[in-house]
Amino acid sequence: MKKTILGALILALAAPAHAWEAQTTHAGLAEQAASGSTLHDRLVALGFAGGLYDELTVPPKDAPTLIEALSRYSPVHGFVPDNRGRQFAVGWLVAGAVLADSTPSWSVHHFFDPTTGEGASLETGFVERLTAAVQRQLGRADVPERGAAAPIWVEAKENPFGLAGFIDQYAKAVRAPSPGERGRAMAGALVAAGAIVHVLQDMASPSHVRDDLRAHLARLGPARDDLGSRFERIAALAYGRLGVPSAAAIARPSLRAFFTDADGKGLADVTASSWFSASTLPRPVHLPTGSERDVLAERLTEALVKPAPALPSQLNLLVAATDDGATLDGATGVCLARYRVDHGVLRFSSDDDCLLEQVDAILPQAVGYGAGLLDWLFRGQLDATRDPGNGGQIIVVARTALGAGTLEVLTEDARGLRSAVGQPVTITKAAKDDPIATVAVPATADKVYLLFQGVDGGGEALVAVGALAE
């Protein structure tokens, strides 16, 4: 855990918020995603009897950087372990969600524009507008011209909270000999899972999918360091942590498909095509007069910074000419923007009430996709039954399509200690519900667990686990 997830951890500093606010919105999003997923049942099946509320301990001496980073937060937030390094499983998940952008050198990789396939562009003057504390932390030379696209960042080797760390720790949470070692590894897997879900849930914030870093540098309060997104601050003020709504899990076929896919149903696709962000509202439009009236639709199209959402060909310009202006609603009746005509110029804006309507609609989507991603990360399942012709053998069945990898069979004794049975079995390929191996196990084994590590049928990294059904 120390090497794979925590070795590159940079301690959290006071910095501008570059995502849903971590200790409120992101913590609530992670908790609700866990609640909407099957993670609780998966943990129970793995031997963590309390599921999301099983106590997992990471001794401070084993992960000093992680514990030090979390100690900078208040224990009242519910994701800071006690002095022994102990807290509930869901607390470790939330800790990963909070720490995922505790430094701008990570959070700059939480952007992805599905129309270009690229991450955030760091426009000239971006660094100068950051606070002095963040400039000292990053250094001008360390700021890239463009951040990595979010779907790439979650799998990047340099990401200390990425997919590789999750896979490594998840396998150890099944394979490790003692209950303490398994609990420590599962805590590491949950920290990584929470961070990965954080990156996906950032795709529900319009500025993250419309290459709009500028929206995250608004001054939100009198404090010099209080910079961030007005949209995301409204979410934090309106919902806090406990008010984040629940939602059913939204399934997608692959890790990347949660972000973007040809069907347009990735979270980045949906958000980018549905909402404007602060700096990507339509540009001002000089209204045509007289014989030019027929060019209004063309000018409205030209005013778009991004192709979607599109503007209707007809707007209520009479209402827009009043002091209160008019509202542009989306297909579901949610406010997209306000518009007003002043001296022959049509201008678009967003006020707090309009943004709050958007937050109300967006948060359940963020939760649903997050829950689906947790189910995807923990998706691999194996089953085993006694061979009816030979009670000393078990037949292992894949409940998930498998590609190349190795199968390990582990027995657990009455003390909770696990050990491998024989040598790992090489698996080349297996369809869902195919038997993949017949393995002899000692009759004295109290419990039998199964572990496959490799890739799934689509070639994506996978840990599949299961237990002997008695």
One Martini backbone bead per residue (centre of mass of N, CA, C, O) as a GRO file, in nm:
protein
  470
    1MET     BB    1   0.058   0.061  -0.022
    2LYS     BB    2   0.289   0.264   0.014
    3LYS     BB    3   0.390   0.238  -0.289
    4THR     BB    4   0.125   0.242  -0.479
    5ILE     BB    5  -0.040   0.498  -0.332
    6LEU     BB    6   0.162   0.681  -0.125
    7GLY     BB    7   0.446   0.767  -0.233
    8ALA     BB    8   0.323   1.042  -0.402
    9LEU     BB    9   0.214   1.196  -0.173
   10ILE     BB   10   0.081   1.516  -0.127
   11LEU     BB   11   0.038   1.740   0.088
   12ALA     BB   12  -0.207   1.927   0.198
   13LEU     BB   13  -0.305   2.247   0.086
   14ALA     BB   14  -0.388   2.552   0.060
   15ALA     BB   15  -0.644   2.583  -0.196
   16PRO     BB   16  -0.804   2.591  -0.462
   17ALA     BB   17  -1.094   2.492  -0.594
   18HIS     BB   18  -1.129   2.218  -0.860
   19ALA     BB   19  -1.399   2.103  -0.732
   20TRP     BB   20  -1.591   1.962  -0.570
   21GLU     BB   21  -1.623   2.003  -0.254
   22ALA     BB   22  -1.465   1.785  -0.057
   23GLN     BB   23  -1.597   1.797   0.249
   24THR     BB   24  -1.881   1.787   0.110
   25THR     BB   25  -1.969   1.694  -0.178
   26HIS     BB   26  -1.766   1.458  -0.223
   27ALA     BB   27  -1.837   1.305   0.030
   28GLY     BB   28  -2.139   1.267  -0.042
   29LEU     BB   29  -2.102   1.128  -0.316
   30ALA     BB   30  -1.950   0.879  -0.208
   31GLU     BB   31  -2.163   0.778  -0.009
   32GLN     BB   32  -2.397   0.749  -0.217
   33ALA     BB   33  -2.255   0.558  -0.406
   34ALA     BB   34  -2.223   0.331  -0.202
   35SER     BB   35  -2.530   0.300  -0.141
   36GLY     BB   36  -2.603   0.242  -0.462
   37SER     BB   37  -2.436  -0.002  -0.436
   38THR     BB   38  -2.273  -0.339  -0.386
   39LEU     BB   39  -2.036  -0.308  -0.178
   40HIS     BB   40  -2.135  -0.422   0.085
   41ASP     BB   41  -2.176  -0.718  -0.017
   42ARG     BB   42  -1.885  -0.763  -0.114
   43LEU     BB   43  -1.748  -0.735   0.160
   44VAL     BB   44  -1.893  -0.963   0.300
   45ALA     BB   45  -1.801  -1.191   0.098
   46LEU     BB   46  -1.484  -1.130   0.181
   47GLY     BB   47  -1.509  -1.108   0.524
   48PHE     BB   48  -1.648  -0.822   0.582
   49ALA     BB   49  -1.905  -0.819   0.789
   50GLY     BB   50  -1.972  -0.492   0.794
   51GLY     BB   51  -1.882  -0.377   0.542
   52LEU     BB   52  -1.900  -0.043   0.534
   53TYR     BB   53  -1.880  -0.099   0.877
   54ASP     BB   54  -1.604  -0.198   0.879
   55GLU     BB   55  -1.312  -0.223   1.055
   56LEU     BB   56  -1.023  -0.045   0.943
   57THR     BB   57  -0.660  -0.075   0.964
   58VAL     BB   58  -0.397   0.182   0.953
   59PRO     BB   59  -0.103   0.198   1.054
   60PRO     BB   60   0.085   0.475   1.080
   61LYS     BB   61   0.366   0.331   1.020
   62ASP     BB   62   0.266   0.220   0.728
   63ALA     BB   63   0.116   0.530   0.655
   64PRO     BB   64   0.226   0.832   0.714
   65THR     BB   65   0.128   1.010   0.475
   66LEU     BB   66  -0.171   0.956   0.494
   67ILE     BB   67  -0.217   1.032   0.793
   68GLU     BB   68  -0.108   1.319   0.767
   69ALA     BB   69  -0.309   1.421   0.557
   70LEU     BB   70  -0.567   1.358   0.732
   71SER     BB   71  -0.483   1.534   0.988
   72ARG     BB   72  -0.566   1.814   0.841
   73TYR     BB   73  -0.835   1.718   0.926
   74SER     BB   74  -1.129   1.691   1.073
   75PRO     BB   75  -1.278   1.442   1.262
   76VAL     BB   76  -1.584   1.536   1.211
   77HIS     BB   77  -1.596   1.434   0.900
   78GLY     BB   78  -1.546   1.097   0.897
   79PHE     BB   79  -1.230   1.043   0.745
   80VAL     BB   80  -1.067   1.024   1.017
   81PRO     BB   81  -0.867   0.850   1.183
   82ASP     BB   82  -0.753   0.727   1.446
   83ASN     BB   83  -0.465   0.672   1.629
   84ARG     BB   84  -0.467   0.368   1.498
   85GLY     BB   85  -0.605   0.378   1.202
   86ARG     BB   86  -0.927   0.375   1.249
   87GLN     BB   87  -1.210   0.281   1.030
   88PHE     BB   88  -1.445   0.276   0.825
   89ALA     BB   89  -1.476   0.183   0.506
   90VAL     BB   90  -1.628   0.439   0.406
   91GLY     BB   91  -1.410   0.636   0.511
   92TRP     BB   92  -1.190   0.553   0.305
   93LEU     BB   93  -1.345   0.633   0.055
   94VAL     BB   94  -1.375   0.933   0.131
   95ALA     BB   95  -1.076   0.995   0.159
   96GLY     BB   96  -1.014   0.958  -0.144
   97ALA     BB   97  -1.209   1.181  -0.244
   98VAL     BB   98  -1.066   1.414  -0.092
   99LEU     BB   99  -0.754   1.364  -0.188
  100ALA     BB  100  -0.759   1.374  -0.508
  101ASP     BB  101  -0.745   1.725  -0.485
  102SER     BB  102  -0.519   1.836  -0.267
  103THR     BB  103  -0.374   1.911  -0.541
  104PRO     BB  104  -0.328   2.077  -0.840
  105SER     BB  105  -0.143   1.849  -0.975
  106TRP     BB  106  -0.415   1.674  -0.993
  107SER     BB  107  -0.677   1.848  -1.063
  108VAL     BB  108  -0.588   1.918  -1.361
  109HIS     BB  109  -0.682   1.600  -1.437
  110HIS     BB  110  -1.020   1.666  -1.401
  111PHE     BB  111  -1.042   1.695  -1.719
  112PHE     BB  112  -1.293   1.670  -2.003
  113ASP     BB  113  -1.335   1.695  -2.355
  114PRO     BB  114  -1.536   1.513  -2.570
  115THR     BB  115  -1.493   1.692  -2.840
  116THR     BB  116  -1.153   1.651  -2.815
  117GLY     BB  117  -1.012   1.455  -2.584
  118GLU     BB  118  -0.924   1.668  -2.368
  119GLY     BB  119  -0.793   1.855  -2.139
  120ALA     BB  120  -0.677   2.107  -1.972
  121SER     BB  121  -0.613   2.441  -2.048
  122LEU     BB  122  -0.335   2.656  -1.973
  123GLU     BB  123  -0.364   2.959  -1.971
  124THR     BB  124  -0.254   3.254  -1.982
  125GLY     BB  125  -0.220   3.341  -1.634
  126PHE     BB  126  -0.297   3.113  -1.441
  127VAL     BB  127  -0.068   3.111  -1.230
  128GLU     BB  128  -0.090   3.414  -1.148
  129ARG     BB  129  -0.390   3.357  -1.018
  130LEU     BB  130  -0.272   3.216  -0.809
  131THR     BB  131  -0.167   3.160  -0.523
  132ALA     BB  132   0.126   3.172  -0.357
  133ALA     BB  133   0.111   2.888  -0.234
  134VAL     BB  134   0.070   2.736  -0.505
  135GLN     BB  135   0.318   2.838  -0.654
  136ARG     BB  136   0.520   2.710  -0.457
  137GLN     BB  137   0.426   2.418  -0.496
  138LEU     BB  138   0.465   2.401  -0.813
  139GLY     BB  139   0.580   2.582  -1.009
  140ARG     BB  140   0.614   2.685  -1.320
  141ALA     BB  141   0.767   2.434  -1.450
  142ASP     BB  142   0.528   2.220  -1.347
  143VAL     BB  143   0.330   2.337  -1.555
  144PRO     BB  144   0.131   2.240  -1.782
  145GLU     BB  145  -0.034   2.311  -2.077
  146ARG     BB  146  -0.181   2.028  -2.023
  147GLY     BB  147  -0.393   1.823  -1.902
  148ALA     BB  148  -0.494   1.531  -1.837
  149ALA     BB  149  -0.721   1.327  -1.918
  150ALA     BB  150  -0.926   1.178  -1.704
  151PRO     BB  151  -0.928   0.881  -1.827
  152ILE     BB  152  -0.614   0.872  -1.815
  153TRP     BB  153  -0.550   0.937  -1.516
  154VAL     BB  154  -0.684   0.678  -1.381
  155GLU     BB  155  -0.437   0.502  -1.546
  156ALA     BB  156  -0.194   0.637  -1.448
  157LYS     BB  157   0.114   0.578  -1.305
  158GLU     BB  158   0.137   0.874  -1.157
  159ASN     BB  159  -0.118   0.788  -1.007
  160PRO     BB  160  -0.167   0.721  -0.668
  161PHE     BB  161  -0.507   0.679  -0.730
  162GLY     BB  162  -0.528   0.446  -0.927
  163LEU     BB  163  -0.596   0.149  -1.079
  164ALA     BB  164  -0.337  -0.003  -0.997
  165GLY     BB  165  -0.372   0.036  -0.692
  166PHE     BB  166  -0.641  -0.103  -0.666
  167ILE     BB  167  -0.566  -0.383  -0.771
  168ASP     BB  168  -0.341  -0.444  -0.571
  169GLN     BB  169  -0.511  -0.411  -0.305
  170TYR     BB  170  -0.743  -0.604  -0.365
  171ALA     BB  171  -0.577  -0.862  -0.386
  172LYS     BB  172  -0.456  -0.838  -0.095
  173ALA     BB  173  -0.743  -0.852   0.049
  174VAL     BB  174  -0.740  -1.172  -0.021
  175ARG     BB  175  -0.432  -1.292   0.004
  176ALA     BB  176  -0.364  -1.221   0.272
  177PRO     BB  177  -0.311  -1.386   0.563
  178SER     BB  178  -0.418  -1.166   0.755
  179PRO     BB  179  -0.666  -0.967   0.870
  180GLY     BB  180  -0.494  -0.709   0.895
  181GLU     BB  181  -0.378  -0.708   0.607
  182ARG     BB  182  -0.652  -0.707   0.460
  183GLY     BB  183  -0.762  -0.446   0.582
  184ARG     BB  184  -0.539  -0.259   0.482
  185ALA     BB  185  -0.580  -0.317   0.179
  186MET     BB  186  -0.878  -0.233   0.162
  187ALA     BB  187  -0.830   0.057   0.237
  188GLY     BB  188  -0.656   0.113  -0.014
  189ALA     BB  189  -0.873   0.042  -0.224
  190LEU     BB  190  -1.079   0.259  -0.126
  191VAL     BB  191  -0.911   0.506  -0.174
  192ALA     BB  192  -0.883   0.462  -0.479
  193ALA     BB  193  -1.185   0.443  -0.546
  194GLY     BB  194  -1.261   0.726  -0.445
  195ALA     BB  195  -1.073   0.878  -0.645
  196ILE     BB  196  -1.196   0.771  -0.908
  197VAL     BB  197  -1.483   0.871  -0.854
  198HIS     BB  198  -1.414   1.165  -0.836
  199VAL     BB  199  -1.330   1.207  -1.130
  200LEU     BB  200  -1.600   1.132  -1.249
  201GLN     BB  201  -1.781   1.340  -1.083
  202ASP     BB  202  -1.650   1.589  -1.225
  203MET     BB  203  -1.819   1.538  -1.497
  204ALA     BB  204  -2.082   1.693  -1.373
  205SER     BB  205  -1.917   1.950  -1.414
  206PRO     BB  206  -1.919   2.166  -1.668
  207SER     BB  207  -1.621   2.284  -1.656
  208HIS     BB  208  -1.481   1.991  -1.686
  209VAL     BB  209  -1.620   1.952  -2.003
  210ARG     BB  210  -1.537   2.276  -2.121
  211ASP     BB  211  -1.259   2.398  -2.076
  212ASP     BB  212  -1.303   2.570  -1.766
  213LEU     BB  213  -1.084   2.697  -1.557
  214ARG     BB  214  -1.182   2.989  -1.507
  215ALA     BB  215  -1.427   2.905  -1.319
  216HIS     BB  216  -1.200   2.836  -1.071
  217LEU     BB  217  -1.116   3.171  -1.022
  218ALA     BB  218  -1.322   3.272  -0.841
  219ARG     BB  219  -1.424   3.496  -0.609
  220LEU     BB  220  -1.597   3.386  -0.301
  221GLY     BB  221  -1.432   3.564  -0.091
  222PRO     BB  222  -1.229   3.751   0.121
  223ALA     BB  223  -1.030   3.548   0.094
  224ARG     BB  224  -0.748   3.499  -0.089
  225ASP     BB  225  -0.797   3.167  -0.121
  226ASP     BB  226  -1.109   3.204  -0.220
  227LEU     BB  227  -1.117   2.997  -0.477
  228GLY     BB  228  -1.358   2.916  -0.746
  229SER     BB  229  -1.666   2.771  -0.798
  230ARG     BB  230  -1.979   2.888  -0.796
  231PHE     BB  231  -2.138   2.634  -0.858
  232GLU     BB  232  -1.997   2.452  -0.632
  233ARG     BB  233  -2.067   2.634  -0.393
  234ILE     BB  234  -2.372   2.603  -0.413
  235ALA     BB  235  -2.374   2.302  -0.359
  236ALA     BB  236  -2.249   2.321  -0.075
  237LEU     BB  237  -2.465   2.513   0.052
  238ALA     BB  238  -2.730   2.345  -0.023
  239TYR     BB  239  -2.613   2.031   0.064
  240GLY     BB  240  -2.351   1.962   0.147
  241ARG     BB  241  -2.328   1.632   0.259
  242LEU     BB  242  -2.613   1.506   0.360
  243GLY     BB  243  -2.791   1.624   0.101
  244VAL     BB  244  -2.709   1.427  -0.090
  245PRO     BB  245  -2.848   1.244  -0.319
  246SER     BB  246  -2.985   0.969  -0.424
  247ALA     BB  247  -2.904   0.680  -0.647
  248ALA     BB  248  -2.897   0.483  -0.902
  249ALA     BB  249  -2.717   0.279  -1.074
  250ILE     BB  250  -2.497   0.327  -1.357
  251ALA     BB  251  -2.431   0.142  -1.629
  252ARG     BB  252  -2.118   0.035  -1.784
  253PRO     BB  253  -1.888  -0.143  -1.995
  254SER     BB  254  -1.654   0.069  -1.910
  255LEU     BB  255  -1.441   0.291  -1.794
  256ARG     BB  256  -1.459   0.499  -2.028
  257ALA     BB  257  -1.779   0.493  -2.056
  258PHE     BB  258  -1.825   0.673  -1.805
  259PHE     BB  259  -1.717   0.923  -1.966
  260THR     BB  260  -1.710   0.798  -2.274
  261ASP     BB  261  -1.906   0.749  -2.585
  262ALA     BB  262  -2.064   0.683  -2.880
  263ASP     BB  263  -2.358   0.707  -2.731
  264GLY     BB  264  -2.343   0.963  -2.525
  265LYS     BB  265  -2.344   0.823  -2.201
  266GLY     BB  266  -2.141   0.964  -2.074
  267LEU     BB  267  -2.092   1.196  -1.839
  268ALA     BB  268  -1.945   1.402  -2.018
  269ASP     BB  269  -2.147   1.402  -2.248
  270VAL     BB  270  -2.400   1.489  -2.093
  271THR     BB  271  -2.292   1.753  -1.971
  272ALA     BB  272  -2.178   1.904  -2.225
  273SER     BB  273  -2.475   1.890  -2.379
  274SER     BB  274  -2.660   2.036  -2.130
  275TRP     BB  275  -2.440   2.263  -2.036
  276PHE     BB  276  -2.321   2.542  -1.910
  277SER     BB  277  -2.059   2.758  -1.836
  278ALA     BB  278  -1.930   3.044  -1.728
  279SER     BB  279  -1.723   3.061  -2.004
  280THR     BB  280  -1.963   2.909  -2.212
  281LEU     BB  281  -2.143   3.110  -2.282
  282PRO     BB  282  -2.293   3.285  -2.488
  283ARG     BB  283  -2.235   3.525  -2.686
  284PRO     BB  284  -2.288   3.817  -2.784
  285VAL     BB  285  -2.576   3.960  -2.964
  286HIS     BB  286  -2.645   4.130  -3.250
  287LEU     BB  287  -2.928   4.250  -3.342
  288PRO     BB  288  -3.124   4.248  -3.593
  289THR     BB  289  -3.262   4.453  -3.856
  290GLY     BB  290  -3.515   4.430  -4.040
  291SER     BB  291  -3.396   4.248  -4.309
  292GLU     BB  292  -3.210   4.072  -4.088
  293ARG     BB  293  -3.391   3.870  -3.926
  294ASP     BB  294  -3.298   3.591  -4.077
  295VAL     BB  295  -3.002   3.588  -3.909
  296LEU     BB  296  -3.042   3.506  -3.610
  297ALA     BB  297  -2.988   3.200  -3.605
  298GLU     BB  298  -2.696   3.227  -3.702
  299ARG     BB  299  -2.595   3.405  -3.465
  300LEU     BB  300  -2.661   3.203  -3.241
  301THR     BB  301  -2.468   2.985  -3.339
  302GLU     BB  302  -2.206   3.167  -3.333
  303ALA     BB  303  -2.227   3.215  -3.010
  304LEU     BB  304  -2.115   2.945  -2.963
  305VAL     BB  305  -1.859   2.777  -2.797
  306LYS     BB  306  -2.029   2.521  -2.815
  307PRO     BB  307  -2.240   2.303  -2.973
  308ALA     BB  308  -2.339   2.243  -2.673
  309PRO     BB  309  -2.604   2.373  -2.619
  310ALA     BB  310  -2.854   2.474  -2.804
  311LEU     BB  311  -3.024   2.724  -2.959
  312PRO     BB  312  -3.301   2.858  -3.022
  313SER     BB  313  -3.451   3.021  -3.291
  314GLN     BB  314  -3.644   3.125  -3.055
  315LEU     BB  315  -3.691   3.422  -2.866
  316ASN     BB  316  -3.797   3.627  -2.594
  317LEU     BB  317  -3.740   3.955  -2.662
  318LEU     BB  318  -3.950   4.112  -2.501
  319VAL     BB  319  -3.873   4.004  -2.222
  320ALA     BB  320  -3.563   4.063  -2.252
  321ALA     BB  321  -3.619   4.390  -2.245
  322THR     BB  322  -3.653   4.373  -1.963
  323ASP     BB  323  -3.524   4.394  -1.650
  324ASP     BB  324  -3.545   4.068  -1.594
  325GLY     BB  325  -3.584   3.914  -1.834
  326ALA     BB  326  -3.498   3.581  -1.942
  327THR     BB  327  -3.547   3.221  -1.982
  328LEU     BB  328  -3.343   2.936  -2.044
  329ASP     BB  329  -3.466   2.625  -2.116
  330GLY     BB  330  -3.468   2.306  -2.106
  331ALA     BB  331  -3.620   2.006  -2.175
  332THR     BB  332  -3.680   1.980  -1.841
  333GLY     BB  333  -3.702   2.294  -1.724
  334VAL     BB  334  -3.415   2.384  -1.681
  335CYS     BB  335  -3.197   2.617  -1.620
  336LEU     BB  336  -2.942   2.754  -1.837
  337ALA     BB  337  -3.028   3.068  -1.864
  338ARG     BB  338  -3.000   3.405  -1.902
  339TYR     BB  339  -3.170   3.681  -2.085
  340ARG     BB  340  -3.076   4.006  -2.239
  341VAL     BB  341  -3.173   4.325  -2.365
  342ASP     BB  342  -2.918   4.580  -2.459
  343HIS     BB  343  -2.892   4.791  -2.697
  344GLY     BB  344  -2.920   4.540  -2.915
  345VAL     BB  345  -2.803   4.325  -2.698
  346LEU     BB  346  -2.751   3.986  -2.643
  347ARG     BB  347  -2.736   3.842  -2.312
  348PHE     BB  348  -2.568   3.603  -2.108
  349SER     BB  349  -2.653   3.431  -1.794
  350SER     BB  350  -2.598   3.350  -1.436
  351ASP     BB  351  -2.762   3.271  -1.151
  352ASP     BB  352  -2.815   3.120  -0.855
  353ASP     BB  353  -3.092   2.995  -0.923
  354CYS     BB  354  -3.005   2.859  -1.183
  355LEU     BB  355  -2.773   2.689  -1.064
  356LEU     BB  356  -2.948   2.532  -0.861
  357GLU     BB  357  -3.113   2.378  -1.067
  358GLN     BB  358  -2.871   2.227  -1.181
  359VAL     BB  359  -2.778   2.087  -0.927
  360ASP     BB  360  -3.040   1.926  -0.880
  361ALA     BB  361  -2.995   1.758  -1.154
  362ILE     BB  362  -2.685   1.658  -1.128
  363LEU     BB  363  -2.625   1.498  -0.864
  364PRO     BB  364  -2.770   1.226  -0.930
  365GLN     BB  365  -2.579   1.158  -1.163
  366ALA     BB  366  -2.317   1.144  -1.002
  367VAL     BB  367  -2.411   0.913  -0.821
  368GLY     BB  368  -2.489   0.698  -1.034
  369TYR     BB  369  -2.210   0.676  -1.168
  370GLY     BB  370  -2.051   0.613  -0.909
  371ALA     BB  371  -2.197   0.348  -0.842
  372GLY     BB  372  -2.130   0.207  -1.110
  373LEU     BB  373  -1.820   0.216  -1.073
  374LEU     BB  374  -1.804   0.045  -0.821
  375ASP     BB  375  -1.925  -0.205  -0.951
  376TRP     BB  376  -1.702  -0.228  -1.164
  377LEU     BB  377  -1.450  -0.257  -0.984
  378PHE     BB  378  -1.621  -0.509  -0.822
  379ARG     BB  379  -1.726  -0.722  -1.053
  380GLY     BB  380  -1.567  -0.970  -0.992
  381GLN     BB  381  -1.682  -1.318  -1.020
  382LEU     BB  382  -1.688  -1.615  -0.817
  383ASP     BB  383  -1.747  -1.968  -0.804
  384ALA     BB  384  -1.805  -2.257  -0.575
  385THR     BB  385  -1.819  -2.619  -0.581
  386ARG     BB  386  -1.868  -2.926  -0.518
  387ASP     BB  387  -1.772  -3.221  -0.633
  388PRO     BB  388  -1.989  -3.482  -0.672
  389GLY     BB  389  -1.742  -3.699  -0.735
  390ASN     BB  390  -1.543  -3.506  -0.537
  391GLY     BB  391  -1.519  -3.370  -0.220
  392GLY     BB  392  -1.199  -3.270  -0.257
  393GLN     BB  393  -1.334  -3.085  -0.476
  394ILE     BB  394  -1.351  -2.789  -0.683
  395ILE     BB  395  -1.568  -2.580  -0.878
  396VAL     BB  396  -1.489  -2.316  -1.093
  397VAL     BB  397  -1.678  -2.013  -1.164
  398ALA     BB  398  -1.750  -1.770  -1.398
  399ARG     BB  399  -1.937  -1.450  -1.359
  400THR     BB  400  -1.710  -1.337  -1.549
  401ALA     BB  401  -1.556  -1.241  -1.808
  402LEU     BB  402  -1.243  -1.379  -1.921
  403GLY     BB  403  -0.911  -1.351  -1.950
  404ALA     BB  404  -0.607  -1.321  -1.880
  405GLY     BB  405  -0.470  -1.522  -1.600
  406THR     BB  406  -0.494  -1.594  -1.244
  407LEU     BB  407  -0.564  -1.862  -1.018
  408GLU     BB  408  -0.655  -1.858  -0.672
  409VAL     BB  409  -0.646  -2.069  -0.383
  410LEU     BB  410  -0.790  -2.016  -0.051
  411THR     BB  411  -0.741  -2.086   0.282
  412GLU     BB  412  -0.924  -2.082   0.600
  413ASP     BB  413  -0.898  -2.067   0.927
  414ALA     BB  414  -1.008  -2.019   1.253
  415ARG     BB  415  -0.799  -1.756   1.269
  416GLY     BB  416  -0.798  -1.622   0.962
  417LEU     BB  417  -0.588  -1.776   0.799
  418ARG     BB  418  -0.422  -1.762   0.486
  419SER     BB  419  -0.370  -2.002   0.209
  420ALA     BB  420  -0.236  -2.158  -0.049
  421VAL     BB  421  -0.341  -2.378  -0.312
  422GLY     BB  422  -0.098  -2.440  -0.460
  423GLN     BB  423  -0.088  -2.333  -0.779
  424PRO     BB  424  -0.143  -2.127  -1.005
  425VAL     BB  425  -0.390  -2.081  -1.251
  426THR     BB  426  -0.408  -2.071  -1.587
  427ILE     BB  427  -0.583  -1.824  -1.776
  428THR     BB  428  -0.712  -1.737  -2.100
  429LYS     BB  429  -1.037  -1.805  -2.117
  430ALA     BB  430  -1.383  -1.693  -2.028
  431ALA     BB  431  -1.703  -1.731  -1.995
  432LYS     BB  432  -1.983  -1.673  -1.871
  433ASP     BB  433  -2.036  -1.954  -1.660
  434ASP     BB  434  -1.770  -2.090  -1.670
  435PRO     BB  435  -1.566  -2.339  -1.614
  436ILE     BB  436  -1.204  -2.314  -1.501
  437ALA     BB  437  -1.176  -2.521  -1.247
  438THR     BB  438  -1.019  -2.801  -1.067
  439VAL     BB  439  -0.976  -2.824  -0.708
  440ALA     BB  440  -0.793  -2.919  -0.445
  441VAL     BB  441  -0.904  -2.945  -0.099
  442PRO     BB  442  -0.898  -2.936   0.222
  443ALA     BB  443  -1.111  -3.066   0.463
  444THR     BB  444  -1.005  -2.854   0.699
  445ALA     BB  445  -1.124  -2.617   0.578
  446ASP     BB  446  -1.315  -2.352   0.673
  447LYS     BB  447  -1.236  -2.175   0.414
  448VAL     BB  448  -1.294  -2.060   0.066
  449TYR     BB  449  -1.100  -1.872  -0.167
  450LEU     BB  450  -1.107  -1.656  -0.462
  451LEU     BB  451  -0.850  -1.554  -0.721
  452PHE     BB  452  -0.847  -1.321  -0.986
  453GLN     BB  453  -0.572  -1.200  -1.205
  454GLY     BB  454  -0.625  -0.960  -1.479
  455VAL     BB  455  -0.858  -0.989  -1.736
  456ASP     BB  456  -1.117  -0.936  -1.913
  457GLY     BB  457  -1.298  -0.990  -2.203
  458GLY     BB  458  -1.202  -0.673  -2.284
  459GLY     BB  459  -0.902  -0.617  -2.142
  460GLU     BB  460  -0.956  -0.535  -1.846
  461ALA     BB  461  -0.875  -0.485  -1.549
  462LEU     BB  462  -0.890  -0.764  -1.298
  463VAL     BB  463  -1.074  -0.859  -1.004
  464ALA     BB  464  -1.171  -1.183  -0.896
  465VAL     BB  465  -1.415  -1.308  -0.659
  466GLY     BB  466  -1.468  -1.568  -0.400
  467ALA     BB  467  -1.660  -1.854  -0.269
  468LEU     BB  468  -1.745  -2.125  -0.103
  469ALA     BB  469  -2.039  -2.304  -0.125
  470GLU     BB  470  -2.207  -2.475   0.160
   0.00000   0.00000   0.00000
